[in-house]
Amino acid sequence: MRKVDTKIEDIIEKIKSLKGESVDVEVSRGRKKALKFSGMIENIYPSIFTVKAEEGGQGFFSCSYAEVLCGNVKLEKNSDLQADGA
C-alpha cells in the first residue's frame, strides 16, 4: 500500500544519499514471506537501483523506486558498521 505523504522524488533522493552505503534490505514476497539481506547500493538509474549483496553470494538485486514507495521493499542504513566504528 502506498505511503500517503511520501513522493517518489523523496524516495529517489533518499536512495541517492545512501549510494555506496551499507544497507539492510527487506523484500516482501507476499503471504508472510520476506527476503532479508545486507548489501551496498551500487548503481542508481532513472527507474531502478541495484543493491549488491554482501553475504551468501546472492549477487545483485534490482528494485524500482515504486516498490519502495509502496512498502514492498524497505531499506535501512546498516547499524552494525556504525556500532563497530564508535
N, C-alpha and C positions, 0 to 999 in steps of 0.2 A: 504494500500500500504506500502511496506517495506521501512524503513528508510535506505537510501543509505550507509551512513558512519558508521552505528552502527552495532556492532557484538552482537550476542546473549550472549556471555560471558560478555560483558559490561552491558547488561540488568540484568543478574544474579547477578553480583557484586553490581549494584545499589540497587537491591531489598534486597540483604543480608545486605547492610548498613542501610536500612530502617526498618529492622526487629525490632519489639517492638515499633516502632514509630507510631504516629497517622498520617494517610494519607487521602487525598481526592482522591476518585476513580471515574472515569467517564468511563462507558462502552457503546460503540456504539452498538446499536441494529439494525442499518440499517434504511433507509428511514427517516432520521432526528429524530430518536428516540434514546434517551440516558437515561441511569440509572446513577444517581449521588448519592453518599453517602460518609460518613466519616467512617473510620474504622482503625483497627490496624493490621499490618501484623503479623499473628500468627505463621505459620509454613512455612518452605521452604523445598521443596523436589526436587529431580533431574529434574523433568519435569514440575512441577507446584508449586504454592504457594497459601496460603489461607489468606483471609482477614476477620476478624471478624467485623461485622457492629456494630457501637456504638449506633445507634438510630433505632427506628422503629421495632425492633425485627426481622430484616431480616436474622439474623443468620450468617452463613459463606458463603463466595463467593470464589470459587476456579478458578484459572486462569493459563494458560500456559504462559511461557516466550515468546513464538512465538506471542501470541496475543498482548503483549506489544510491541514487535518489529515491528509488522505490524501496530500499531496505533489503534487497536480496543479497547484497554484498556489503559487509561492514569492514571498515579499515580503522585501525588504531595504531598510533605510534608505539613501537615496541618499547615496553618499560624495562625489560631485562638489561638492555645496554645502558640505560640511564642509571640504573642501580649500581652496575659494575663500575661506572666512571666516577661515582661520587666517593 
